[in-house]
Amino acid sequence: MIEFAPDRPRWRQVADVIRQRIADGTYQPGTRVPSVVEMLEEFGIATTTGQKVHRGLRSERLIYTESGMGSFVARNAAEILKEAARSSDDS
C-alpha cells in the first residue's frame, strides 16, 4: 500500500501511480491495468475510489475498457503522457 497524502484526493494519487507505471513501461500498450478489485487490494481504497481512478484515466484517454474483459492501456498512452509533460514544462 502507498502512504496517502492528506491534502489530495486518494483517487488522484492512485491514478498518479497507474499513470507513472504507464509512463515507465510497467504497463505496456494493450496490457491490462488493475481492476477496481485489484486496486482495492493493492492500495486499500474503496470501490468508488477505484471507479473514479478508471474514469479519470479513461477521460485522459490513457486507458480503455472492454465490457467483460477489463481495462487496458491505450496504444498511444505514452505519447499522451509525454505531450502532457511537455505542456506542463512550457507553463
DOTORZA-937197 format. One record per residue: residue number from 1; residue in one letter; x, y, z of N, C-alpha, C, O, CB in turn. Coordinates in nm, 3 decimals. Glycine has a CB too. Example, Ala and Ser with C-alpha at 12.3 -4.5 7.8 and 13.67 -1.06 7.14 Angstrom:
[pt 1,'A',[1.319,-0.569,0.780],[1.230,-0.450,0.780],[1.320,-0.330,0.780],[1.424,-0.332,0.846],[1.131,-0.447,0.905]]
[pt 2,'S',[1.285,-0.225,0.708],[1.367,-0.106,0.714],[1.290,0.003,0.787],[1.341,0.114,0.804],[1.408,-0.060,0.572]]
This chain:
[pt 1,'M',[0.083,-0.119,0.000],[0.000,0.000,0.000],[0.087,0.124,0.000],[0.199,0.124,0.050],[-0.094,0.000,0.121]]
[pt 2,'I',[0.033,0.231,-0.057],[0.106,0.356,-0.057],[0.061,0.442,0.060],[-0.048,0.425,0.114],[0.086,0.432,-0.191]]
[pt 3,'E',[0.147,0.534,0.098],[0.113,0.630,0.203],[0.042,0.746,0.133],[0.101,0.814,0.049],[0.242,0.679,0.283]]
[pt 4,'F',[-0.082,0.769,0.169],[-0.160,0.874,0.104],[-0.134,1.009,0.168],[-0.130,1.022,0.290],[-0.308,0.841,0.112]]
[pt 5,'A',[-0.116,1.111,0.082],[-0.104,1.249,0.130],[-0.244,1.296,0.167],[-0.339,1.273,0.092],[-0.039,1.342,0.020]]
[pt 6,'P',[-0.259,1.361,0.280],[-0.392,1.401,0.325],[-0.454,1.516,0.245],[-0.575,1.538,0.252],[-0.387,1.440,0.469]]
[pt 7,'D',[-0.372,1.589,0.170],[-0.421,1.708,0.102],[-0.465,1.685,-0.043],[-0.503,1.781,-0.111],[-0.315,1.811,0.104]]
[pt 8,'R',[-0.462,1.562,-0.090],[-0.505,1.530,-0.227],[-0.601,1.413,-0.225],[-0.584,1.321,-0.145],[-0.384,1.499,-0.317]]
[pt 9,'P',[-0.702,1.414,-0.312],[-0.795,1.301,-0.317],[-0.719,1.170,-0.346],[-0.627,1.167,-0.427],[-0.904,1.324,-0.424]]
[pt 10,'R',[-0.759,1.066,-0.279],[-0.693,0.936,-0.297],[-0.702,0.887,-0.440],[-0.606,0.828,-0.490],[-0.754,0.833,-0.204]]
[pt 11,'W',[-0.814,0.909,-0.506],[-0.827,0.858,-0.642],[-0.722,0.923,-0.732],[-0.669,0.857,-0.822],[-0.968,0.884,-0.698]]
[pt 12,'R',[-0.690,1.050,-0.708],[-0.587,1.117,-0.789],[-0.449,1.057,-0.761],[-0.368,1.042,-0.852],[-0.587,1.269,-0.762]]
[pt 13,'Q',[-0.423,1.025,-0.636],[-0.294,0.967,-0.601],[-0.276,0.828,-0.661],[-0.167,0.794,-0.708],[-0.280,0.961,-0.449]]
[pt 14,'V',[-0.381,0.748,-0.659],[-0.374,0.614,-0.721],[-0.361,0.630,-0.873],[-0.285,0.557,-0.937],[-0.500,0.528,-0.685]]
[pt 15,'A',[-0.436,0.724,-0.931],[-0.425,0.748,-1.076],[-0.282,0.789,-1.111],[-0.231,0.750,-1.216],[-0.525,0.857,-1.121]]
[pt 16,'D',[-0.217,0.868,-1.025],[-0.077,0.907,-1.048],[0.014,0.784,-1.054],[0.106,0.777,-1.136],[-0.029,1.003,-0.938]]
[pt 17,'V',[-0.011,0.687,-0.965],[0.069,0.564,-0.964],[0.049,0.488,-1.095],[0.146,0.444,-1.157],[0.032,0.475,-0.842]]
[pt 18,'I',[-0.074,0.471,-1.136],[-0.104,0.399,-1.262],[-0.043,0.474,-1.379],[0.017,0.414,-1.468],[-0.257,0.382,-1.282]]
[pt 19,'R',[-0.060,0.606,-1.380],[-0.004,0.691,-1.487],[0.148,0.674,-1.494],[0.204,0.663,-1.603],[-0.040,0.840,-1.463]]
[pt 20,'Q',[0.215,0.672,-1.378],[0.360,0.654,-1.376],[0.400,0.516,-1.429],[0.500,0.503,-1.499],[0.413,0.672,-1.234]]
[pt 21,'R',[0.322,0.415,-1.395],[0.351,0.280,-1.445],[0.334,0.273,-1.597],[0.406,0.198,-1.664],[0.261,0.177,-1.377]]
[pt 22,'I',[0.242,0.349,-1.650],[0.227,0.355,-1.796],[0.347,0.428,-1.855],[0.405,0.382,-1.953],[0.094,0.428,-1.836]]
[pt 23,'A',[0.384,0.540,-1.795],[0.496,0.620,-1.845],[0.628,0.545,-1.843],[0.708,0.557,-1.935],[0.509,0.747,-1.765]]
[pt 24,'D',[0.651,0.466,-1.736],[0.780,0.397,-1.726],[0.782,0.260,-1.795],[0.883,0.190,-1.793],[0.817,0.379,-1.581]]
[pt 25,'G',[0.669,0.223,-1.857],[0.665,0.099,-1.935],[0.625,-0.024,-1.854],[0.620,-0.134,-1.910],[0.797,0.076,-1.996]]
[pt 26,'T',[0.596,-0.008,-1.726],[0.549,-0.122,-1.647],[0.422,-0.177,-1.709],[0.405,-0.299,-1.721],[0.525,-0.081,-1.499]]
[pt 27,'Y',[0.333,-0.087,-1.749],[0.211,-0.125,-1.820],[0.227,-0.082,-1.965],[0.225,0.037,-1.996],[0.082,-0.061,-1.756]]
[pt 28,'Q',[0.243,-0.178,-2.052],[0.262,-0.155,-2.195],[0.128,-0.136,-2.265],[0.025,-0.181,-2.215],[0.340,-0.271,-2.258]]
[pt 29,'P',[0.128,-0.069,-2.381],[0.003,-0.056,-2.458],[-0.061,-0.192,-2.482],[0.004,-0.289,-2.520],[0.031,0.014,-2.593]]
[pt 30,'G',[-0.193,-0.196,-2.459],[-0.268,-0.320,-2.481],[-0.271,-0.413,-2.361],[-0.348,-0.509,-2.361],[-0.212,-0.392,-2.596]]
[pt 31,'T',[-0.190,-0.386,-2.259],[-0.192,-0.472,-2.141],[-0.297,-0.423,-2.042],[-0.333,-0.306,-2.038],[-0.054,-0.477,-2.074]]
[pt 32,'R',[-0.344,-0.517,-1.963],[-0.448,-0.488,-1.866],[-0.393,-0.405,-1.751],[-0.282,-0.430,-1.703],[-0.509,-0.617,-1.813]]
[pt 33,'V',[-0.470,-0.307,-1.707],[-0.437,-0.233,-1.586],[-0.518,-0.294,-1.472],[-0.614,-0.367,-1.497],[-0.467,-0.079,-1.602]]
[pt 34,'P',[-0.480,-0.267,-1.348],[-0.552,-0.328,-1.236],[-0.702,-0.298,-1.239],[-0.745,-0.186,-1.267],[-0.493,-0.280,-1.105]]
[pt 35,'S',[-0.780,-0.401,-1.211],[-0.924,-0.384,-1.198],[-0.953,-0.308,-1.069],[-0.863,-0.286,-0.988],[-0.997,-0.522,-1.198]]
[pt 36,'V',[-1.077,-0.267,-1.051],[-1.116,-0.199,-0.929],[-1.085,-0.288,-0.808],[-1.032,-0.240,-0.708],[-1.266,-0.161,-0.932]]
[pt 37,'V',[-1.118,-0.415,-0.816],[-1.092,-0.508,-0.705],[-0.942,-0.519,-0.679],[-0.901,-0.520,-0.563],[-1.151,-0.647,-0.736]]
[pt 38,'E',[-0.861,-0.527,-0.782],[-0.716,-0.535,-0.764],[-0.661,-0.407,-0.700],[-0.569,-0.413,-0.619],[-0.647,-0.560,-0.898]]
[pt 39,'M',[-0.719,-0.291,-0.739],[-0.677,-0.166,-0.675],[-0.716,-0.163,-0.528],[-0.641,-0.111,-0.445],[-0.739,-0.046,-0.748]]
[pt 40,'L',[-0.833,-0.220,-0.496],[-0.875,-0.226,-0.356],[-0.772,-0.304,-0.275],[-0.735,-0.263,-0.165],[-1.014,-0.292,-0.342]]
[pt 41,'E',[-0.727,-0.415,-0.330],[-0.631,-0.500,-0.261],[-0.493,-0.434,-0.251],[-0.430,-0.439,-0.145],[-0.618,-0.634,-0.332]]
[pt 42,'E',[-0.447,-0.372,-0.360],[-0.313,-0.313,-0.360],[-0.305,-0.183,-0.281],[-0.209,-0.161,-0.208],[-0.269,-0.288,-0.502]]
[pt 43,'F',[-0.406,-0.097,-0.297],[-0.398,0.037,-0.238],[-0.488,0.056,-0.116],[-0.476,0.158,-0.047],[-0.435,0.138,-0.341]]
[pt 44,'G',[-0.575,-0.038,-0.087],[-0.663,-0.026,0.028],[-0.766,0.086,0.012],[-0.797,0.156,0.109],[-0.582,-0.002,0.150]]
[pt 45,'I',[-0.817,0.101,-0.108],[-0.914,0.207,-0.137],[-1.055,0.149,-0.149],[-1.072,0.028,-0.161],[-0.876,0.283,-0.265]]
[pt 46,'A',[-1.153,0.236,-0.147],[-1.293,0.194,-0.162],[-1.325,0.169,-0.310],[-1.255,0.217,-0.399],[-1.388,0.301,-0.104]]
[pt 47,'T',[-1.431,0.094,-0.333],[-1.476,0.064,-0.470],[-1.500,0.191,-0.550],[-1.456,0.202,-0.664],[-1.603,-0.021,-0.467]]
[pt 48,'T',[-1.569,0.286,-0.490],[-1.599,0.411,-0.563],[-1.471,0.487,-0.597],[-1.465,0.555,-0.700],[-1.692,0.500,-0.480]]
[pt 49,'T',[-1.371,0.477,-0.513],[-1.242,0.542,-0.542],[-1.177,0.475,-0.662],[-1.126,0.544,-0.751],[-1.148,0.535,-0.418]]
[pt 50,'G',[-1.178,0.343,-0.666],[-1.122,0.271,-0.780],[-1.196,0.303,-0.909],[-1.135,0.314,-1.015],[-1.127,0.121,-0.755]]
[pt 51,'Q',[-1.328,0.317,-0.900],[-1.407,0.353,-1.017],[-1.369,0.493,-1.066],[-1.364,0.517,-1.187],[-1.557,0.346,-0.986]]
[pt 52,'K',[-1.344,0.585,-0.974],[-1.301,0.720,-1.012],[-1.166,0.717,-1.081],[-1.142,0.792,-1.176],[-1.295,0.812,-0.888]]
[pt 53,'V',[-1.076,0.630,-1.034],[-0.944,0.616,-1.098],[-0.964,0.577,-1.244],[-0.906,0.640,-1.333],[-0.857,0.511,-1.024]]
[pt 54,'H',[-1.044,0.474,-1.269],[-1.068,0.429,-1.406],[-1.132,0.539,-1.490],[-1.091,0.562,-1.604],[-1.156,0.304,-1.406]]
[pt 55,'R',[-1.233,0.605,-1.434],[-1.300,0.713,-1.509],[-1.201,0.824,-1.546],[-1.202,0.874,-1.658],[-1.416,0.772,-1.427]]
[pt 56,'G',[-1.118,0.861,-1.450],[-1.021,0.967,-1.475],[-0.921,0.929,-1.582],[-0.892,1.010,-1.671],[-0.947,1.001,-1.348]]
[pt 57,'L',[-0.867,0.808,-1.576],[-0.769,0.763,-1.676],[-0.834,0.746,-1.813],[-0.770,0.770,-1.916],[-0.704,0.632,-1.633]]
[pt 58,'R',[-0.962,0.704,-1.815],[-1.033,0.697,-1.943],[-1.054,0.835,-2.002],[-1.039,0.855,-2.123],[-1.169,0.626,-1.926]]
[pt 59,'S',[-1.088,0.932,-1.917],[-1.112,1.068,-1.967],[-0.984,1.130,-2.023],[-0.989,1.217,-2.110],[-1.169,1.158,-1.856]]
[pt 60,'E',[-0.868,1.085,-1.973],[-0.739,1.130,-2.026],[-0.698,1.050,-2.150],[-0.595,1.078,-2.213],[-0.631,1.119,-1.918]]
[pt 61,'R',[-0.779,0.950,-2.185],[-0.753,0.862,-2.300],[-0.628,0.776,-2.280],[-0.565,0.734,-2.377],[-0.737,0.946,-2.426]]
[pt 62,'L',[-0.594,0.749,-2.153],[-0.479,0.663,-2.124],[-0.517,0.517,-2.120],[-0.434,0.430,-2.147],[-0.416,0.703,-1.993]]
[pt 63,'I',[-0.642,0.489,-2.086],[-0.691,0.352,-2.084],[-0.826,0.346,-2.155],[-0.891,0.448,-2.176],[-0.704,0.298,-1.939]]
[pt 64,'Y',[-0.865,0.225,-2.192],[-0.998,0.199,-2.246],[-1.049,0.073,-2.179],[-0.972,-0.011,-2.134],[-0.996,0.185,-2.404]]
[pt 65,'T',[-1.180,0.061,-2.173],[-1.241,-0.053,-2.107],[-1.323,-0.133,-2.207],[-1.400,-0.076,-2.285],[-1.330,-0.008,-1.988]]
[pt 66,'E',[-1.306,-0.264,-2.204],[-1.386,-0.355,-2.285],[-1.476,-0.431,-2.189],[-1.429,-0.499,-2.097],[-1.296,-0.453,-2.370]]
[pt 67,'S',[-1.605,-0.420,-2.211],[-1.703,-0.482,-2.123],[-1.674,-0.631,-2.106],[-1.658,-0.704,-2.203],[-1.844,-0.462,-2.178]]
[pt 68,'G',[-1.667,-0.673,-1.982],[-1.643,-0.813,-1.951],[-1.498,-0.856,-1.963],[-1.464,-0.970,-1.929],[-1.726,-0.897,-2.039]]
[pt 69,'M',[-1.412,-0.767,-2.012],[-1.272,-0.803,-2.033],[-1.177,-0.729,-1.938],[-1.077,-0.785,-1.894],[-1.233,-0.774,-2.175]]
[pt 70,'G',[-1.208,-0.604,-1.908],[-1.122,-0.525,-1.821],[-1.082,-0.395,-1.887],[-1.136,-0.356,-1.990],[-0.998,-0.603,-1.784]]
[pt 71,'S',[-0.986,-0.328,-1.825],[-0.935,-0.201,-1.875],[-0.790,-0.220,-1.919],[-0.713,-0.293,-1.857],[-0.945,-0.089,-1.767]]
[pt 72,'F',[-0.756,-0.154,-2.028],[-0.627,-0.175,-2.093],[-0.560,-0.042,-2.126],[-0.627,0.060,-2.142],[-0.645,-0.257,-2.221]]
[pt 73,'V',[-0.428,-0.045,-2.134],[-0.352,0.075,-2.170],[-0.376,0.106,-2.318],[-0.366,0.019,-2.404],[-0.199,0.055,-2.142]]
[pt 74,'A',[-0.408,0.232,-2.344],[-0.430,0.276,-2.482],[-0.299,0.270,-2.561],[-0.191,0.286,-2.505],[-0.488,0.419,-2.484]]
[pt 75,'R',[-0.312,0.247,-2.689],[-0.196,0.233,-2.776],[-0.105,0.356,-2.770],[0.017,0.343,-2.771],[-0.240,0.208,-2.919]]
[pt 76,'N',[-0.165,0.475,-2.763],[-0.087,0.598,-2.766],[-0.073,0.664,-2.629],[-0.046,0.784,-2.621],[-0.149,0.695,-2.862]]
[pt 77,'A',[-0.091,0.588,-2.522],[-0.087,0.644,-2.386],[0.047,0.709,-2.354],[0.049,0.818,-2.295],[-0.117,0.535,-2.284]]
[pt 78,'A',[0.156,0.647,-2.391],[0.289,0.703,-2.360],[0.307,0.838,-2.429],[0.362,0.930,-2.371],[0.401,0.606,-2.404]]
[pt 79,'E',[0.260,0.849,-2.553],[0.271,0.975,-2.625],[0.185,1.084,-2.561],[0.226,1.200,-2.553],[0.231,0.956,-2.772]]
[pt 80,'I',[0.066,1.046,-2.515],[-0.022,1.141,-2.446],[0.048,1.194,-2.321],[0.044,1.314,-2.294],[-0.158,1.076,-2.410]]
[pt 81,'L',[0.110,1.104,-2.245],[0.179,1.145,-2.123],[0.299,1.234,-2.153],[0.324,1.331,-2.082],[0.223,1.022,-2.043]]
[pt 82,'K',[0.374,1.201,-2.258],[0.489,1.283,-2.296],[0.444,1.423,-2.337],[0.506,1.522,-2.300],[0.569,1.217,-2.410]]
[pt 83,'E',[0.336,1.430,-2.414],[0.283,1.560,-2.456],[0.235,1.640,-2.337],[0.258,1.761,-2.330],[0.168,1.540,-2.556]]
[pt 84,'A',[0.168,1.575,-2.242],[0.123,1.644,-2.121],[0.241,1.697,-2.041],[0.235,1.807,-1.986],[0.040,1.550,-2.034]]
[pt 85,'A',[0.348,1.619,-2.033],[0.468,1.663,-1.961],[0.533,1.783,-2.030],[0.577,1.877,-1.964],[0.568,1.548,-1.948]]
[pt 86,'R',[0.539,1.779,-2.163],[0.594,1.892,-2.238],[0.511,2.017,-2.216],[0.566,2.125,-2.197],[0.602,1.860,-2.388]]
[pt 87,'S',[0.380,2.002,-2.218],[0.289,2.115,-2.199],[0.306,2.177,-2.061],[0.306,2.299,-2.047],[0.145,2.072,-2.219]]
[pt 88,'S',[0.322,2.092,-1.959],[0.339,2.145,-1.823],[0.476,2.209,-1.806],[0.491,2.302,-1.727],[0.319,2.034,-1.719]]
[pt 89,'D',[0.578,2.159,-1.878],[0.710,2.218,-1.873],[0.711,2.357,-1.937],[0.786,2.446,-1.895],[0.811,2.128,-1.942]]
[pt 90,'D',[0.628,2.375,-2.039],[0.620,2.503,-2.109],[0.546,2.610,-2.028],[0.558,2.729,-2.056],[0.552,2.485,-2.242]]
[pt 91,'S',[0.469,2.565,-1.929],[0.388,2.659,-1.849],[0.473,2.737,-1.751],[0.421,2.820,-1.677],[0.279,2.585,-1.774]]
